[in-house]
Amino acid sequence: MEVVIVPDAAAGGDIIAEAMSALLRRKPDALLGVATGSTPLPVYEALAARVRAGSVDATRARVCQLDEYVGLPTGHPESYRSVVLREVVEPLGLSVESFMGPDGAADDILGACADYDAALAAAGGVDLQLLGIGTDGHIGFNEPCSSLASRTRIKTLTEQTRVDNARFFDGDIAQVPHHVITQGIGTILEARHLVLLATGEGKAEAVAQTVEGPIAAVVPASALQLHPHATVVVDEAAASKLKLAPYFRATYAAKPAWQGL
């Protein structure tokens, strides 16, 4: 696992956007796994700026969702499909056909979960999966004590996660769904490159447990320690509880330019 400590969220977004750009230059039809929420916005803004500037061609890129609420009506502005279309697909100039996601409004939710897991495999797998992290250490919507071998499935959100997400629903927790479809930890670990972005002091404890703690289901993100190519990008505040921060700074400073993220 590589840990990159950056000054702020904008710097983190720029580093990750450049990694995505480099991937698209090597593999124009790469499948990018995207996360939602406020944390990854600097990544999408920096990548869209590169597309507008002509430094990278994203016309053949493909995008896939990490998770989706269950029960929101089709077209709801806070469904993750709507969010990804608004924040990623449209700014990058991609077509709707380039976008994959689970159907949170399906009559057969269990079938929708299995279908999405199969669709990711049929698409050749995710080349780079962007992840955020919850204050409780969850990735995707794999809440604490999720199986580290889990596949795409339905999950019940913890009260804390619903509280955290209420800001997207006018602060009204009653509007936040109780259930989601999420890629499982086992599914996430199949991506070729995992990139976790965390910003703010509120994520510091979760980051420390993920990077320096034991691999444990109680901290789902700690499963990234099992991956052969996992990168954790954190701002100064989110890195504030890392005991090995000086080592991480030194290794990144000495990293050869040709190695990439």
KAKAQUI-V344456 format. One line per field, one symbol per residue. phi: phi as a letter, one per 20 degrees, with the letter a starting at -180 (. if undefined). A space follows every 50 residues. Layout:
phi=???
//
This chain:
phi=.dddddfbffffffffffffffffffcgdgeeedddoegfgfffffffff fffnebddfdfcccfeabfeoffgngfdffffffffecfffemeeffedc afefdffdffffffffgffffffnneecdecdbefenfcldefgmfffdf dgaeceffffffffeffeclmdffefgecbecgffffgfeffcdcddccn ffefffffffedeffbffcgfffffeefbdcddcegffefdefeggffff fffefffffmf
//
